[in-house]
Amino acid sequence: MGRQAHHHFIPSSYLKGFTLEGEDTSPFWGVPINNDDPFSTKPKDACSKRDYYTIDHENSLLVEHWYANEVEPKINIALQHIKQYSELPARDDFSNLILLLATLYLRCPSHRELIEAPMKRTKEIVDSISEDVKITNRHEFEYSQTDLIKHELKLIDTVMECLHNKYYQLHILNNSDYDVITSDNPFILSHPNGGKGFYFGLNTPNIEICVPITRKAILVARNEPFEEGIFNADERLIGLTNTKLVLSATRFFFTSKTEIALVDDDINVYKHAISSNE
């Protein structure tokens, strides 16, 4: 057996909830956001990168195995509960759902790039200083993928604590002809006063978190109190969620169907074919 080289940054146990059959090997459509042609893929093959969790350690796959053996079984409990009962997990199991949200937020490549950006910039500044200027600790500004992964792991508990303090709604697609899509960056933070260059984080007032849980369920969370519980997802929410997912995707979004609901600038829902051949 060859070395385990391709590591998921979005768990296949999550991705399979966006296929029609709900299995790791079930097909769904991968749609590039650069307008390349859609292609058929599978959860076990999607959202993975070569050596994404390989670290400098005698067991170089320690973190990859930890996610696979310790984290993913817990988040799968939350996913299966929502799929079976169309409700949020009970208080004792709610932490499994919070763990899912935290990993979707932290593990995607865009977040790793966010962690790396200040390290990279500092290193560039140090490297630009002439060798004639003596910097005795120049080596301390070096970093590796292992350092980035360590930062990610340290943030899990902090992010989970933050997410525990929010208010949640679960919106279920009961009788809709549409499905919810997902992407390679499915944890969406939005803000009513947001715009280009506007920064906001998990604790910014009035932000809204929107995460597709399965193709038939959308989770919405806020910092400020609002009515919690289970709701029917209307077409406007489906279209708005899908549009946010397309816009926030790094490279691909994924859909079980060849037609998806999106919204225009006036938040009117329209049907969009993922291929011009449809």
C-alpha positions in Angstrom: 0.0 0.0 0.0 1.3 3.4 -1.0 1.9 6.4 1.4 -1.3 8.3 2.3 -0.5 11.5 0.4 -3.8 13.2 -0.2 -5.4 14.7 2.9 -8.9 16.1 3.2 -9.3 19.7 4.5 -13.1 19.3 4.2 -14.1 15.9 5.6 -15.6 13.4 3.1 -18.2 12.5 5.9 -19.4 16.1 5.5 -19.2 16.3 1.7 -21.2 13.1 1.2 -24.3 14.9 2.6 -24.4 16.9 -0.6 -24.7 13.9 -2.9 -28.0 12.2 -3.8 -27.0 8.8 -2.4 -25.1 10.0 0.6 -22.0 7.9 0.3 -18.2 8.6 0.1 -18.3 7.2 -3.5 -21.5 8.9 -4.6 -21.1 11.3 -7.5 -21.7 15.0 -7.4 -20.7 17.9 -9.5 -17.6 19.9 -8.9 -17.9 23.4 -10.5 -14.8 25.6 -10.9 -15.4 29.2 -10.2 -13.0 30.2 -13.1 -15.7 29.1 -15.6 -14.0 25.9 -16.5 -16.4 23.0 -17.3 -18.1 21.2 -14.4 -16.9 17.7 -13.7 -18.2 14.7 -11.9 -16.3 13.8 -8.7 -16.9 12.1 -5.4 -16.6 13.1 -1.7 -13.6 10.8 -1.2 -11.7 12.7 -4.0 -12.9 16.2 -3.4 -11.4 19.0 -1.1 -8.0 17.3 -0.6 -4.5 18.4 -1.2 -1.3 16.4 -1.4 0.6 16.3 2.0 -1.7 19.0 3.4 -1.3 17.7 7.0 2.2 16.2 6.7 4.3 17.4 9.6 8.0 17.3 10.7 7.6 14.3 13.1 8.6 10.7 13.2 5.0 10.0 12.5 4.4 12.5 9.7 0.7 11.7 9.5 0.0 12.2 13.2 -2.4 15.1 12.6 -4.0 13.6 9.6 -4.8 10.5 11.6 -6.0 12.5 14.6 -8.5 14.3 12.4 -9.6 11.0 10.8 -9.8 8.9 13.9 -10.7 11.3 16.7 -12.5 14.3 15.1 -14.4 13.0 12.1 -16.3 10.3 14.1 -17.6 13.0 16.4 -18.7 15.4 13.7 -20.4 12.5 11.9 -22.6 11.9 15.0 -23.9 15.5 14.6 -24.4 15.1 10.8 -26.3 11.8 11.2 -28.5 13.3 13.9 -29.5 16.2 11.7 -30.0 14.0 8.7 -32.2 11.5 10.6 -34.2 13.8 12.8 -34.1 17.2 11.0 -33.2 18.9 14.3 -30.2 20.3 16.2 -28.4 17.8 18.4 -29.3 17.8 22.1 -27.3 19.8 24.6 -25.0 16.8 25.5 -24.1 16.2 21.8 -24.2 19.8 20.7 -20.4 20.0 21.0 -20.1 17.6 18.1 -21.9 20.1 15.9 -19.7 22.9 17.2 -16.6 20.8 16.4 -17.8 20.4 12.9 -18.3 24.2 12.5 -14.8 24.9 14.0 -13.1 22.5 11.7 -14.9 23.8 8.6 -13.8 27.3 9.6 -10.2 26.5 10.4 -9.1 23.7 8.0 -9.7 25.3 4.6 -6.7 26.6 2.6 -7.9 30.2 2.7 -7.7 30.2 6.5 -4.2 28.6 6.4 -3.2 31.4 4.1 -4.6 33.9 6.6 -2.4 32.4 9.4 0.6 32.4 7.1 0.3 35.9 5.8 1.9 37.8 8.8 4.6 35.1 9.1 5.4 35.3 5.4 5.5 39.1 5.4 7.8 39.3 8.4 10.2 36.7 6.8 10.2 38.7 3.6 11.2 41.9 5.5 14.0 40.1 7.4 15.2 38.5 4.2 15.3 41.8 2.4 17.7 43.3 5.0 21.2 43.2 3.7 23.5 40.5 5.0 25.8 43.4 6.0 23.3 44.1 8.8 23.8 41.6 11.5 20.6 39.9 12.7 21.6 37.3 15.2 18.2 35.6 15.4 17.4 35.6 11.6 16.6 31.8 11.9 13.7 32.6 14.3 11.7 34.1 11.5 11.7 30.9 9.5 8.6 28.8 9.6 7.3 25.6 8.1 4.0 23.9 7.3 4.3 22.2 10.7 4.2 25.7 12.4 1.0 26.6 10.4 -0.6 23.3 11.5 0.3 23.9 15.1 -1.4 27.3 15.0 -4.5 25.7 13.5 -4.7 23.1 16.3 -4.2 25.7 19.0 -7.2 27.7 17.7 -9.7 24.8 17.8 -10.6 25.2 21.4 -10.8 29.0 21.2 -13.0 28.9 18.1 -15.3 26.2 19.7 -15.7 28.3 22.8 -16.6 31.3 20.7 -19.1 29.3 18.6 -20.8 27.8 21.8 -21.8 31.4 22.7 -24.0 32.0 19.7 -27.7 31.5 18.9 -28.6 29.0 16.3 -31.3 28.2 13.7 -31.6 25.1 11.6 -33.4 25.6 8.3 -34.7 22.4 6.6 -35.6 22.0 2.9 -38.8 20.0 3.2 -40.5 20.4 -0.1 -38.1 22.4 -2.3 -37.1 21.4 -5.8 -33.7 22.9 -5.1 -30.8 21.7 -3.0 -28.2 23.5 -1.0 -24.7 23.4 -2.4 -21.4 23.5 -0.6 -17.9 24.6 -1.5 -14.2 24.3 -0.6 -14.8 27.2 1.8 -18.3 26.5 3.3 -18.1 28.5 6.6 -19.6 31.8 5.5 -19.3 35.0 7.6 -21.4 37.9 6.4 -22.3 41.4 7.7 -25.1 43.8 6.8 -22.6 46.6 6.7 -19.9 44.6 5.0 -18.2 45.4 1.7 -14.9 45.4 0.0 -12.1 45.8 2.6 -14.5 45.5 5.5 -13.0 43.2 8.2 -15.2 41.2 10.5 -14.6 38.2 12.8 -16.5 35.7 14.8 -17.3 38.1 17.6 -18.1 41.2 15.5 -21.5 42.6 16.3 -24.3 41.8 13.8 -22.4 39.2 11.9 -24.2 36.2 10.6 -22.7 32.7 10.2 -24.2 30.6 7.5 -23.1 27.0 6.9 -24.7 24.3 4.7 -24.9 21.2 6.8 -26.4 18.8 4.2 -28.1 19.4 0.8 -31.3 19.7 2.8 -30.2 21.7 5.8 -28.7 25.2 6.5 -27.4 26.4 9.8 -27.6 30.1 10.7 -26.0 31.6 13.8 -25.7 35.1 15.3 -24.1 36.7 18.3 -27.2 38.7 19.2 -30.3 36.8 20.5 -32.9 35.8 17.9 -35.5 33.1 17.7 -33.8 29.7 17.9 -35.2 26.4 16.6 -36.1 24.6 13.5 -37.6 26.4 10.4 -38.6 25.6 6.9 -36.1 27.0 4.4 -37.7 29.1 1.8 -36.3 29.6 -1.7 -34.9 33.0 -0.9 -32.7 31.6 1.9 -31.7 28.7 -0.4 -30.8 31.0 -3.2 -29.0 33.5 -0.9 -27.0 30.7 0.8 -26.0 29.2 -2.6 -24.9 32.6 -3.9 -22.8 33.3 -0.8 -21.2 29.8 -1.3 -20.3 30.5 -4.9 -18.8 33.9 -4.1 -16.8 32.6 -1.1 -15.5 29.5 -2.8 -11.7 29.3 -3.3 -11.7 27.1 -6.4 -14.8 24.9 -6.5 -18.4 24.6 -5.3 -20.2 21.2 -5.3 -23.8 20.4 -6.2 -25.9 17.3 -6.4 -28.0 18.7 -9.3 -27.2 20.5 -12.5 -29.5 23.4 -11.7 -29.2 25.5 -8.6 -31.0 28.4 -7.0 -29.2 31.7 -6.9 -30.2 35.3 -6.2 -29.7 38.5 -8.3 -28.7 41.9 -6.9 -32.3 42.5 -5.8 -32.3 39.2 -3.9 -34.7 37.6 -6.4 -34.3 33.9 -6.8 -33.6 32.4 -10.2 -32.6 29.0 -11.6 -29.0 28.7 -12.8 -27.7 25.8 -14.9 -24.1 24.9 -14.0 -23.3 24.1 -17.6 -24.2 25.9 -20.8 -25.2 22.6 -22.2 -28.1 22.3 -19.8 
